[in-house]
Amino acid sequence: MSAQLPHTRLLEEAKSSGLLAGDKTAHVSIRTTGALIAAAKERTGIESTTELVELALATLALPDPVSRYMIETYGTLGPDHQLDV
């Protein structure tokens, strides 16, 4: 089994939460540098500008998994746990 890229999992989470369901009727138009788009596509491996923008919006719309993990596990080590410093 191959590991999924983080953006693939994020887009799947956005889809399963209903953020990508329904007709695509919203239109977004921006002006930005070609270098920014090219660098983002290179880093993610995404070729479609539409999918790249969906990834960017999903990143903002979905909860941060790190902060969710920290909230869920806060205090689980217990008061007697010693960290080696």
DRENFI-261706 format. One record per residue: residue number from 0; residue in one letter; x, y negated, z of N, C-alpha, C, CB in turn. Coordinates in nm, 2 decimals. Each point is the difference from the previous one (the first is absolute). Glycine has a CB too. Layout:
[node NUM A [X Y Z] [X Y Z] [X Y Z] [X Y Z]]
...
This chain:
[node 0 M [0.08 0.12 0.00] [-0.08 -0.12 0.00] [0.09 -0.12 0.00] [-0.19 0.12 0.12]]
[node 1 S [0.16 -0.22 -0.21] [0.09 -0.12 -0.01] [-0.06 -0.11 0.09] [0.07 0.06 -0.24]]
[node 2 A [0.02 -0.14 0.29] [-0.05 -0.11 0.09] [-0.06 -0.11 -0.09] [0.18 0.05 0.17]]
[node 3 Q [-0.28 -0.11 -0.12] [-0.07 -0.11 -0.06] [0.07 -0.13 0.03] [-0.22 0.12 0.01]]
[node 4 L [0.22 -0.21 -0.11] [0.06 -0.13 0.02] [-0.10 -0.07 0.10] [0.12 -0.01 -0.23]]
[node 5 P [-0.07 -0.08 0.31] [-0.09 -0.07 0.10] [-0.11 -0.08 -0.07] [0.19 -0.02 0.15]]
[node 6 H [-0.17 -0.04 -0.27] [-0.10 -0.07 -0.06] [-0.11 0.09 -0.06] [0.16 -0.18 -0.06]]
[node 7 T [-0.12 0.31 0.03] [-0.10 0.09 -0.05] [-0.10 0.04 0.12] [0.16 0.09 -0.17]]
[node 8 R [-0.11 -0.07 0.28] [-0.08 0.03 0.12] [-0.09 -0.12 0.04] [0.18 0.16 0.08]]
[node 9 L [-0.12 -0.28 -0.09] [-0.08 -0.12 0.03] [-0.12 -0.02 -0.10] [0.21 -0.11 0.09]]
[node 10 L [-0.18 0.13 -0.22] [-0.11 -0.01 -0.09] [-0.11 0.11 0.02] [0.16 -0.10 -0.17]]
[node 11 E [-0.11 0.22 0.21] [-0.10 0.11 0.03] [-0.08 -0.04 0.12] [0.15 0.17 -0.10]]
[node 12 E [-0.09 -0.23 0.20] [-0.07 -0.04 0.12] [-0.10 -0.12 -0.04] [0.19 0.07 0.15]]
[node 13 A [-0.15 -0.16 -0.23] [-0.09 -0.10 -0.04] [-0.12 0.06 -0.08] [0.19 -0.17 -0.01]]
[node 14 K [-0.16 0.27 -0.07] [-0.11 0.06 -0.08] [-0.10 0.08 0.10] [0.16 0.02 -0.20]]
[node 15 S [-0.10 0.05 0.29] [-0.09 0.08 0.09] [-0.08 -0.09 0.10] [0.17 0.19 -0.01]]
[node 16 S [-0.12 -0.31 0.03] [-0.07 -0.09 0.09] [-0.10 -0.08 -0.08] [0.19 -0.02 0.15]]
[node 17 G [-0.20 0.04 -0.28] [-0.10 -0.07 -0.08] [0.04 -0.13 -0.06] [-0.16 0.11 0.14]]
[node 18 L [0.28 -0.15 -0.12] [0.05 -0.13 -0.05] [0.02 0.00 -0.15] [0.11 -0.04 0.21]]
[node 19 L [-0.10 0.16 -0.27] [0.02 0.00 -0.15] [-0.12 0.06 -0.07] [0.25 0.02 0.04]]
[node 20 A [-0.36 0.00 0.03] [-0.12 0.06 -0.06] [-0.08 -0.11 -0.07] [0.00 0.18 0.18]]
[node 21 G [-0.08 -0.13 -0.27] [-0.09 -0.09 -0.07] [0.06 -0.06 -0.13] [-0.11 -0.05 0.22]]
[node 22 D [0.03 -0.03 -0.28] [0.04 -0.07 -0.12] [0.11 -0.10 0.03] [-0.23 0.04 -0.11]]
[node 23 K [0.32 -0.05 0.01] [0.10 -0.11 0.02] [-0.05 -0.12 -0.07] [0.19 0.17 0.00]]
[node 24 T [-0.25 -0.26 0.08] [-0.06 -0.12 -0.05] [0.07 -0.12 0.04] [-0.22 0.11 0.00]]
[node 25 A [0.30 -0.10 0.11] [0.07 -0.12 0.05] [0.12 -0.03 -0.09] [-0.07 0.05 0.24]]
[node 26 H [0.10 -0.17 -0.27] [0.11 -0.04 -0.09] [0.10 -0.09 0.08] [-0.15 0.02 -0.20]]
[node 27 V [0.27 0.01 0.19] [0.11 -0.07 0.07] [0.09 -0.05 -0.11] [-0.02 0.13 0.22]]
[node 28 S [0.05 -0.26 -0.22] [0.10 -0.05 -0.09] [0.10 -0.09 0.07] [-0.17 0.00 -0.18]]
[node 29 I [0.30 0.04 0.16] [0.10 -0.08 0.07] [0.11 -0.03 -0.10] [-0.05 0.11 0.22]]
[node 30 R [0.13 -0.21 -0.18] [0.13 -0.02 -0.07] [0.11 0.02 0.10] [-0.11 -0.17 -0.16]]
[node 31 T [0.21 0.25 0.12] [0.11 0.03 0.08] [0.12 0.03 -0.10] [-0.14 0.09 0.19]]
[node 32 T [0.26 -0.07 -0.13] [0.11 0.02 -0.08] [0.00 0.15 -0.05] [0.13 -0.18 0.12]]
[node 33 G [-0.08 0.19 -0.24] [0.02 0.14 -0.06] [0.10 0.08 0.09] [-0.05 -0.09 -0.23]]
[node 34 A [0.14 0.02 0.29] [0.10 0.08 0.08] [-0.07 0.06 0.12] [0.18 -0.16 -0.07]]
[node 35 L [-0.28 0.09 0.13] [-0.07 0.06 0.12] [-0.08 0.12 -0.04] [-0.01 -0.23 0.10]]
[node 36 I [-0.06 0.22 -0.22] [-0.08 0.12 -0.04] [0.10 0.11 -0.04] [-0.18 -0.16 -0.09]]
[node 37 A [0.28 0.13 0.02] [0.10 0.11 -0.04] [0.06 0.07 0.12] [0.05 -0.13 -0.21]]
[node 38 A [-0.01 0.05 0.31] [0.06 0.06 0.12] [-0.10 0.08 0.08] [0.16 -0.19 0.01]]
[node 39 A [-0.28 0.15 0.00] [-0.10 0.08 0.07] [-0.03 0.13 -0.08] [-0.10 -0.22 0.09]]
[node 40 K [0.09 0.21 -0.22] [-0.03 0.12 -0.08] [0.12 0.10 0.01] [-0.14 -0.14 -0.16]]
[node 41 E [0.26 0.08 0.16] [0.12 0.09 0.01] [0.00 0.07 0.14] [0.13 -0.15 -0.16]]
[node 42 R [-0.15 0.07 0.26] [0.00 0.06 0.14] [-0.10 0.11 0.02] [0.09 -0.22 0.08]]
[node 43 T [-0.21 0.20 -0.14] [-0.11 0.09 0.03] [-0.01 0.11 -0.11] [-0.12 -0.18 0.11]]
[node 44 G [0.17 0.15 -0.23] [-0.01 0.10 -0.11] [-0.14 -0.02 -0.07] [0.15 0.16 0.12]]
[node 45 I [-0.22 -0.26 -0.08] [-0.13 -0.03 -0.06] [0.02 -0.07 -0.13] [-0.11 -0.01 0.22]]
[node 46 E [0.05 0.05 -0.33] [0.01 -0.07 -0.13] [-0.12 -0.10 -0.02] [0.13 0.20 -0.09]]
[node 47 S [-0.24 -0.17 0.14] [-0.12 -0.08 -0.02] [0.00 -0.12 0.10] [-0.13 0.20 -0.08]]
[node 48 T [0.11 -0.32 0.02] [-0.01 -0.12 0.08] [-0.13 0.01 0.09] [0.13 -0.13 -0.17]]
[node 49 T [-0.24 0.18 0.12] [-0.12 0.01 0.07] [0.02 0.09 0.13] [-0.13 -0.03 -0.21]]
[node 50 E [0.20 0.15 0.19] [0.02 0.09 0.11] [0.10 -0.07 0.10] [-0.04 0.20 -0.15]]
[node 51 L [0.13 -0.27 0.10] [0.10 -0.07 0.09] [-0.08 -0.10 0.09] [0.19 0.03 -0.17]]
[node 52 V [-0.28 -0.11 0.11] [-0.08 -0.10 0.08] [-0.09 0.08 0.09] [0.01 -0.17 -0.19]]
[node 53 E [-0.07 0.28 0.15] [-0.08 0.08 0.09] [0.08 0.04 0.12] [-0.15 0.08 -0.19]]
[node 54 L [0.27 -0.03 0.17] [0.09 0.04 0.11] [0.03 -0.12 0.09] [0.10 0.18 -0.15]]
[node 55 A [-0.07 -0.29 0.10] [0.03 -0.12 0.08] [-0.13 -0.04 0.09] [0.17 -0.08 -0.17]]
[node 56 L [-0.28 0.09 0.11] [-0.13 -0.04 0.07] [-0.03 0.11 0.11] [-0.08 -0.13 -0.21]]
[node 57 A [0.10 0.26 0.17] [-0.02 0.10 0.10] [0.09 -0.01 0.12] [-0.08 0.15 -0.19]]
[node 58 T [0.20 -0.19 0.16] [0.10 -0.01 0.11] [-0.05 -0.11 0.10] [0.19 0.06 -0.16]]
[node 59 L [-0.25 -0.16 0.11] [-0.06 -0.10 0.09] [-0.13 0.04 0.06] [0.11 -0.17 -0.14]]
[node 60 A [-0.19 0.25 0.07] [-0.14 0.03 0.05] [0.00 0.12 0.10] [-0.08 -0.08 -0.22]]
[node 61 L [0.18 0.17 0.21] [0.00 0.12 0.09] [0.07 -0.03 0.12] [-0.01 0.15 -0.19]]
[node 62 P [-0.02 -0.09 0.30] [0.07 -0.02 0.13] [0.15 0.05 -0.01] [-0.22 0.02 0.13]]
[node 63 D [0.30 -0.09 -0.06] [0.14 0.04 0.00] [0.02 0.13 0.08] [0.07 -0.24 -0.02]]
[node 64 P [-0.02 0.35 -0.04] [0.01 0.13 0.07] [0.10 -0.01 0.11] [-0.05 0.11 -0.21]]
[node 65 V [0.15 -0.19 0.21] [0.10 -0.01 0.11] [-0.07 -0.06 0.12] [0.19 -0.02 -0.16]]
[node 66 S [-0.26 -0.09 0.15] [-0.07 -0.06 0.11] [-0.11 0.09 0.05] [0.06 -0.23 -0.08]]
[node 67 R [-0.13 0.30 -0.01] [-0.10 0.09 0.05] [0.06 0.11 0.08] [-0.14 -0.04 -0.21]]
[node 68 Y [0.26 0.10 0.17] [0.07 0.10 0.08] [0.04 -0.05 0.13] [0.08 0.10 -0.21]]
[node 69 M [-0.03 -0.22 0.21] [0.05 -0.06 0.13] [-0.12 -0.02 0.10] [0.19 -0.11 -0.12]]
[node 70 I [-0.30 0.07 0.07] [-0.12 -0.02 0.09] [-0.05 0.13 0.05] [-0.06 -0.20 -0.13]]
[node 71 E [0.06 0.30 0.04] [-0.05 0.13 0.04] [0.09 0.08 0.10] [-0.11 0.01 -0.22]]
[node 72 T [0.24 -0.04 0.21] [0.09 0.07 0.08] [0.06 -0.08 0.12] [0.06 0.13 -0.20]]
[node 73 Y [-0.11 -0.25 0.22] [0.05 -0.09 0.10] [-0.02 0.07 0.14] [-0.06 -0.20 -0.14]]
[node 74 G [0.17 0.21 0.21] [0.00 0.05 0.14] [0.00 0.15 0.01] [-0.12 -0.20 0.06]]
[node 75 T [0.15 0.27 -0.17] [-0.01 0.15 0.00] [0.13 0.06 0.06] [-0.15 -0.01 -0.19]]
[node 76 L [0.26 -0.06 0.20] [0.12 0.05 0.06] [-0.02 0.02 0.15] [0.14 -0.10 -0.18]]
[node 77 G [-0.22 0.02 0.24] [-0.02 0.02 0.15] [0.10 -0.09 0.07] [-0.08 0.23 -0.03]]
[node 78 P [0.05 -0.26 0.16] [0.08 -0.10 0.08] [0.13 0.06 0.04] [-0.21 -0.10 0.08]]
[node 79 D [0.23 0.23 -0.08] [0.12 0.06 0.05] [0.10 0.03 -0.12] [-0.12 0.10 0.19]]
[node 80 H [0.09 -0.14 -0.31] [0.09 0.03 -0.11] [0.11 -0.10 0.00] [-0.19 0.08 -0.14]]
[node 81 Q [0.31 -0.02 0.12] [0.13 -0.08 0.00] [0.05 0.00 -0.14] [0.05 0.05 0.24]]
[node 82 L [-0.02 -0.17 -0.29] [0.07 -0.01 -0.13] [0.15 -0.01 0.02] [-0.20 -0.11 -0.10]]
[node 83 D [0.27 0.19 0.02] [0.15 0.00 0.01] [0.04 -0.13 -0.07] [0.02 0.25 0.01]]
[node 84 V [0.06 -0.33 0.06] [0.05 -0.13 -0.06] [0.15 0.01 -0.01] [-0.20 -0.13 0.09]]
